[in-house]
Amino acid sequence: TFIHKIIVSFILTLILCFGLAVPAIAADSFTDVPSTFWAYTEITEAVNKGITNGYADGTFKPRNSVTNAHFCAFLARAFYADEYVEGAKSPWYKVYTDVLDEHGILDETTLSKDFNSNINKPINRYDMAQMMYHILKDKNAKMPSNAEMAAARNAIGDWDGVPAEYRGAVSLCYAMGVLNGQSDGNFGGNNLMN
């Protein structure tokens, strides 16, 4: 969907800014990602940048839900690749969640409330926004003006339903174009990422 493209585009844009490079791998090397797939280009770029990879059986499984553990791996690989050693800890996601936790990226998310119960659950849009908000602040990104933040809040159809703890993250991500709304004009924060 459109929102998935926006999220992938955000991650790829920031990665390009940080100059990560790995050998080129085509998404069509995955048996379930033909060149006609809507996210073929984005998947190829994410794989080429070392943010994600496929499964041992040669598939990518693009319709599977993205768990909190997966999203943490994507973010750590994209923004903190020089701060961990791949595979140095068990379980597999621990190197990623540790580095994100050191930078405060997991603060105010479901992972900060109950890590063990939530790490393997699909990530929702509220937590995605919160993690991206913390990364933008950690990386000293240029923040939008108060007027831009107000315009973002006014553009969110379900703003009144956005929980207080996520409002700053949601409005910032909206104002910066990191996340957009759904086709109905709502943010849909409880919706899951695939």
Long-range contacts (C-beta under 8 A, 24 or more apart in sequence): 2-180, 2-183, 3-125, 3-179, 3-180, 3-181, 3-182, 4-39, 4-193, 4-194, 5-38, 5-39, 5-42, 6-177, 6-178, 6-179, 6-180, 7-128, 7-178, 7-179, 7-193, 8-39, 8-42, 8-43, 8-45, 8-46, 9-42, 10-132, 10-177, 10-178, 10-179, 11-46, 11-51, 11-74, 11-75, 11-78, 12-42, 12-45, 12-46, 12-49, 14-78, 14-79, 14-135, 14-139, 15-49, 15-51, 15-78, 15-79, 16-49, 18-78, 18-79, 20-49, 20-50, 20-77, 20-78, 20-81, 21-49, 22-48, 22-49, 22-50, 23-48, 24-48, 27-60, 29-54, 29-58, 30-54, 30-58, 30-59, 30-60, 31-58, 31-59, 32-59, 32-60, 32-61, 32-62, 33-60, 33-62, 37-62, 46-74, 49-77, 49-78, 50-77, 50-81, 51-77, 51-78, 52-77, 62-194, 63-194, 64-194, 65-122, 65-192, 65-193, 65-194, 66-122, 66-123, 66-192, 66-193, 66-194, 67-119, 67-120, 67-121, 67-122, 67-123, 68-109, 68-110, 68-111, 68-118, 68-119, 68-120, 68-121, 68-122, 68-123, 68-127, 69-93, 69-96, 69-97, 69-119, 69-120, 70-123, 71-123, 71-127, 71-128, 71-131, 71-193, 72-96, 72-97, 72-100, 72-106, 72-111, 72-131, 75-100, 75-105, 75-131, 75-132, 75-135, 76-100, 79-135, 79-138, 79-139, 93-119, 100-131, 103-134, 103-135, 103-138, 104-134, 104-138, 105-131, 105-134, 105-135, 105-138, 106-131, 106-134, 107-134, 108-165, 108-166, 108-169, 122-192, 122-193, 122-194, 123-192, 123-193, 124-189, 124-190, 124-191, 124-192, 124-193, 125-179, 125-187, 125-188, 125-189, 125-190, 125-191, 125-192, 125-193, 126-162, 126-163, 126-166, 126-169, 126-170, 126-189, 126-190, 128-179, 128-193, 129-166, 129-169, 129-170, 129-172, 129-173, 129-178, 129-179, 129-189, 130-165, 130-166, 130-169, 132-169, 132-173, 132-178, 132-179, 133-168, 133-169, 133-172, 133-173, 134-169, 136-172, 136-176, 136-178, 141-176, 143-172, 144-172, 144-175, 144-176, 148-175, 149-175, 151-175, 155-181, 155-185, 156-181, 156-185, 156-186, 156-187, 157-181, 157-184, 157-185, 157-186, 157-187, 158-186, 158-187, 158-188, 158-189, 159-187, 162-187, 162-189, 163-189
